[in-house]
Amino acid sequence: MSKKDKQKDIEKEQLHNVQNNTETAEIEQQGKEEQTIEEKLLEDLKIEKDKFLRLFAEFENYKRRTSKERVELFKTANEDVMKALLPVLDDFDRAYIEISKTQEKDLLKGVELISNKLKSTLEQKGLAPIKVANGDVFNADNHEAITQIPAPSEDLKGKIIDVIEKGYALGDKVIRFPKVIIGQ
């Protein structure tokens, strides 16, 4: 081989090395760009996933809230009807007391049957009487004081002496507080 051929081989090799280095640099640059694009896409994916999770949680809260509101609505949907029937229950109680003073046992039995049937039907719909007895401690949150009278004894001061009107609750909600007389 001649010197020129050797020189050409060296130049070809150098040119080949420069081309390889350039290609390697281009590949590295392209790899960096692809890595940057991949990182950006991963970040965008992370942001979109976060948005999706928040939207999903918000929707679940909405479903839970509307379900709860629907249950509450069903529980208290009959509230107006129940309030309208409370005076009828009171009248049945007064009629029972007055008829029990007479000798009309058949009439008493009939009123009692009708009263019990009405009460059981209303109880099935969620109406429950609030239990209050004479001698219970008066609580302004649970009772409505009509008047105060002098207590017949010292132990009845601040306590319920008489129940004028029964109280009723529909589910967990009080629709009429018991009206009571308290001792002073």
Summary of the structure (lengths in Angstrom):
residues: 184
radius of gyration: 43.4
end to end distance: 132.5
largest distance: 147.8
contacts: 434
relative contact order: 0.09
helix: 65%
strand: 17%
